[in-house]
Amino acid sequence: MEVKYLHTMVRVKDLEASMAFYELLGLKETRRIDNEGGRFSLIFMAPEGQEECPIELTYNWDGDEGLPSDSRHFGHLAYGVGNIYEMCQHLMDNGVTINRPPRDGRMAFVRSPDNISVELLQIGDALEPAEPWASMENTGHW
């Protein structure tokens, strides 16, 4: 039986803010579907060269009133990064809170404008612990 990963869908409230957040992570828009009849947009974003692994941002033009609020037990998105310290600094410089700093040089968590938990993992071996990350406390939930 063949199985192929397609995408992860997250519902967004502010399309521009959400796209800007994922662009900070290095994702680019790869495909867009604007459905006039259903009054929604689907924007697929992926890292360059990995277009087969997108996130699907679902934006309802008239808001999300009346939709289930159980989050469907969603856990988190995970992205590997070349240098976790540089990525976290880049995100902080652009106003993103680092909820779980990369104290171990390997893993960090942030949240999107829609409160989606995003795990950042160092590609390869963990980096040596370094300040300010090593002594930085958690902020909020991750």
N, C-alpha and C positions, 0 to 999 in steps of 0.2 A: 504494500500500500504506500503510495507516494504522498508525502506531506511537504508543503512549501510555505515558509513564513510569508505573509502578505504585508501587514502593517499593524500598528497599534493606534487605536482611535481614542482621542480625548476631546471632550466637548469644551469649547472656549466661549467666554462671554464677551471679551474685547479682542477681536481678531487682530488688530494692528499691534496691540501690546503683546499678545501671545506670539505672533510671528517674529516680532523684534527680539523676544526672549530666546526663541529657538535659533534665530540668526546669530545671537551672541555665542551660542554653543557651536556654531559652525555649520548649521543646517541651511539648506537653500530650498526654495520652492521648486518642486519638480513637476507638479501637475495641479490643476485647479478645475473643479466642477462647480459652476454656479447654476443651481436648479431654481428657475423662476417659479415653476408650479409648486414645488415643495417649500420654497422660500428658505433655502439653506445653501451654504457653500461648503465644499470639502477641499481643503488645501493640504496637499501632500508635501512634506518637507523631509529631506534626508541629507546626510553628509555627502560631500562631493565624492564621486566614485563609488558610492554605496546606495545608489538610487533604488535598489531592490529592497532596501530596509527602511521604509519611510515611517514617519508618524503621520497620522491623518488628523488634522484639526477640523472638527465639525463645528460650524458656526450657524446658528439659527437666527435668521434675520430679525425675527420678531421676539427674540429672547427665549428663555428656557422655562417660562411659567408652565406648570402642568406636567413637566417631565419628571420621571422618578428622581429622587434625591439620595438614593442609597449608594451612589458612586460605583455600583456594581462590583464592589469588593476589589477595586483597582489598587495595585500595590505601588509600582513605580516604573519609570523608564530608566534604562541604564545605557550610558555611553562611555566608551573607552576614550581616554585623552592622552596626548603625547607627554604633557607635563602638567600634572594636577595642580601644582602651585601656581603656575602661570595662568591656567584656566580660571582658578578661583580668584586670583587677583583681577583678571580681566572682568569677571562677573561682578565682583565687588566695586570695581571702578565704574561700572555701569548701573549701580544701584541695586544689585541682586544680593540678598542676604544669604550668607553661607550658614545654613542651619546646622550642619554637622561638618566642621572643618576637617581638612585632611591631616589630622595630627599624626597619623601613621605613615604619611607619604603615599598612601594607596587609595583611600576612599573618602569621598565627600558627598553630602547631599544638599541640594537646593530645592526651591519650589518655584514653579512657574506662576505667572499672574493669575492662573486659574487654580492655584493650590495643588498642582500635580507634583508629586515627589519625583525628583530626578537624581539618580545616583550617578556620580562621576567616579570612574575607576582608572587608576594609572595603568597604562599599557605596559606590559613587561613587569620587571621587578619594582617594588616600592621604592620611592625616593627616600633618601636619608631624612629623618625628622628635622624640621627647620622652623625657625620663628618667622612670622608671628603665629604660625599654624599650630606648632607643638603645644602651646599653652592656651590656645583659644578655646573658649567654652562653647557648648552647643547653644543655639538660639532657636527657640520655638520647637516645633515638631518636625521630624524628617521622616 
